[in-house]
C-alpha cells in the first residue's frame, strides 16, 4: 500500500512539474488566439524558466534570508501539495492521510512565504502586493474549508482521496445539487487563490492593479524562477484537484502500470480542458476593483454554506 | 506526606523565599537571585502539576485565623494540567525577567508581586473548595494589579489601564463569588465535591452556570468583557504580560472546564450554545481588532481574546454535542480545549517575550516605527517567527495541531437529525476558518513589518539583541512551540486520559489520532515528506548558486524608482488598510481627510492631511455610557463631602441616632 502510494506520489510530482508550466503556456496561448494575437507558444513558460535559471540573481541591498528562502518554501509547498492531493491516483500514504486541512495549511505556508518575500525588499509595491494578497487569502479560507466540508459529509471523512473514490463509486453524487454548489464555490476560491481574473490580472503591467506581480517585482534570476514555478505548481495542483472532484473518472486506485498511465493521460486532458475553459472565460471578464472582490468571495461563501446545510436537509428528506 | 503535598509546600516556601530575597537582596543582585527563585517556584508548580496529572494524590490543609473553613489544596488531574501550564510559563518568564527588568520593574515591590502572582496562579487550579479557590484567585488578581501598575510613574496611560483591570477583575471575582454561593447553597457545602451533587436540571444550577461563566469569561478576556486586556497587556512589563496572557487568562478557561466537567457535568444544550456564542464572537472580534492593531502588544492582547474564544468554542461544542449524545466528536472537542490551552501558552509566551525583546531594544511598540530587526536581532526574529507560525496555526507548530483537531471535531459533529446542531456546526467551521485566515494576515503583518524590510524609525536602526537570559527563555519557549507541534500525540493522550476524557490516541511516531471521528495526523511524517521533497529543490538551487552566486545591489528594480526614504515602505497601518475597509462596518474607524487647495485652483493641492483612529467599538458603545453614569454618581456623591467639619460631625450624630434606633427596636 505504501509502496504504491510512494510510486503514485513520485509520478504525480514529476508529471505536475513538467505539465504545470505547459498548462500556463496553454492558457496564455488560448487567450492570445481568442484576442487575435499569435501568442508565444505553449513552451514559452519553460523557456522563461530556463532563462531565469541561468541569469544572474540580483538582490536588493538590505534584504535578508527571507528573500533567499521564501521562493524555495513556495516551491516546496507547491510540490508537497502535488504529492498529497489525489491527481493521478487516489492512494494515500498510510502514515499521512491526505487530509484536507493539512493540504490547505501546506498551501498557506506557500502563501505566507510569498507575502514575506514581498515585504522583505522594503519597497512600496512589494508591501502593497503582500497586503492585498494576504487580505484575499484570509477571505478565501472560509469558502475553501466550508466547500470541502460539504463534499466530505457524504463520505464522513476529510481525506481527499476518500472523497474522490466515493465519487467514482457513486457517479450520481457528482451531479447532486450539494456537490454542484460546493464546486462552484470552490472554483471561485481557486480563481482567487491562484490570482486569475477577475480577482487579479496575471498579465498586468500596471502596478496599481497588481497583486501577485507586485510581490515578485524585486526578485530576479533563479529567485524569480522558483517563485514563478511555485505559483504555476499551485495553479496546476488546484485545477487538478477541481478536475479530480468534477470528473473523478480515470484517477488510479492502485499503482499498476495501466492504471497509472490512464491516470496521467486523464489528468493531462482534464488540466488542458479546465485551463482552456478558464483562459477562454478570462477573455470576457474584466478585473474587479479590489474592494469589490470581498463581495465575490462572500457570494462564494454563501454557496458553500448552502451546500453544507442542504446536504443535511437532503439526507434528511431521503 | 505524598509527593503532591511536598510539591505544594515547596511552592509556598519558594514563594516566601522569593519575596524575602526581593525585599532583602542588594539591588545589584536582586534580579539574578529573585529571578532564579521565581523560576524555581514555577518549576515546582510544573512538577507538582505533572505529579497530580499522573494520578498523584495529596491534600494540604492550612487552617486560617478567620472563622471560616481551612484552606484546602488538593489538585485534581485537570487542575494539575493547568498547574503545569502556569508553572512552566512562570518559570520561563522568570528566567527572561532576570535580563529584562530595568527601572521600576526591577524594584523589590515588582519582584515580590511577581512571586505572589505566580503563587496565586499556581494555587488556583489546586484548590479543592470554593473558599480556597477564591482566596488564591484574589491573590492572583491583586498581585497582577500591582504588576500592571509597575510603570505608573513613567507612562500616564498605565494608571487608567490598571484602573480598568482592577475594576474588571473584581467584577469577575464578584460574579464567581455569587455563582459559587448559589451552588454551595444548593449543594450544602463549599467543597467542589459537595457542589458536584447539585442537579444540573435545577434552576439554581442554571443561574450558577451563567454567573460563573460570565465571571470566568471576564478573566479570560471574552468579548464583551475583554476591554481590560488590550489596555493591561501593553501597560505591564513584558514578562508580566507574557504570564498574564499565556497563563492567567487560562485560569478563566480552567474555571469553565471545572464547571462543565466536574461541578455540573451533565449540562443542558443551551449551556453549550451560550459558550459557543461567546467563543465565536470573541474569536472573530479579537482577531479582527488584532489585524488592524499597530501596537505590537495590543495586537498580541487581541489575539489572546481570539484564542480564548476558540477555547470557549471548543468547550461549547463539547457541551452541546454531549447533550445531543454525539459522543465521539464531543470528547474530541473537550480534549481539543486542552490542546488549545497548551499550544496557546507556548506560542503566546514566545510572542510576548519576543515583543519584550523588541521593546527592550528599541523602546517602541508601534509597528509603524519598526522594521529590519531581523538582521539586528536574529534570535528574537527566529523565535518570534516560530511563535507567529504557531499563532497563525501553520504546520509544524502546536497551533496547527490544535486547530486541526478542533476542525475535525466540528465537521464530524453535525447529525442530520438535530437541525440546530446541523446549522451551528457549519457556522462554527466558517468562523474558525475566517479566524485562521485573519490570524495568518495578522501575524504576517506583525513579523513582516517588524523584522523585515528597512527600519522605519531611528530607534529600530540601532536595535541590539538582549542579554543571555532573555535569549535563553525565548529559545526554550520557541522549542516548545515546535516540539508540541511535532510530537503532540503521547502527551495529548496522557493528559486527556488523566482528566477522564477519551477521543485522542497516538498515531504514527507521536502524531494525533482521533478514533472517534476517524482522522489522524502525524506531523513527523509530514516533516519527513517535506524534507524529501525539499532535497531536490535544494540540490538544484545549490548547483545554480555555485555557478552564479547572487549579487547584492543597492538599487534592485526599486519598484520603478529610487529607494529614497524608508517612509515609502508599507507600514502596519497601510498593510491592514484593505482589511479595515472590508470590515468597515464592524470596526468603524474614524477618518478625517483635510485637503488644502493652493490658491483658487481646485486641482492644485497644497497640503493633504489624513488622520485615522481605530477605537474598540465595544468599549465606546457599551462601556462609555456606563462609565459616564458612574462618573456622574461619583460627582453627585462628592456633595456629601464638602470639607466642613460641622457637616461630618452632623453625619456622625445622625449615624449614632440611627444605630440607637435600630438597636432599640
Interface residues (C-beta under 8 A of the other chain):
Chain A: X13 X53 X54 X56 X57 X58 X59 X60 X61 X62 X63 X64 X65 X66 X68 X72 X75 X76 X79 X80 X83 X93 X95 X96 X97 X99 X101 X102 X105 X106 X108 X109 X111 X112 X115 X116 X119 X120 X121 X122 X123 X124 X125 X126 X127 X128 X130 X131 X132 X134 X135 X137 X138 X139 X140 X141 X142 X144 X145 X146 X149 X152 X153 X156 X157 X158 X159 X207 X217 X218 X220 X221 X222 X223 X226 X290 X291 X294 X301 X305 X308 X309 X312 X313 X315 X316
Chain B: X291 X371 X372 X374 X375 X392 X393 X394 X395 X400 X404 X407 X408 X411 X412 X414 X416 X417 X419 X422 X423 X426 X427 X429 X430 X432 X433 X434 X436 X437 X438 X440 X441 X444 X445 X447 X448 X449 X452 X453 X454 X507 X508 X511 X518 X519 X520 X521 X522 X525 X526 X529 X530 X533 X534 X537 X538 X541 X544 X545 X548 X549 X550 X551 X552 X553 X554 X555 X556 X557 X558 X559 X560 X563 X566 X568 X569 X570 X574 X575 X576 X577 X578 X579 X581 X582
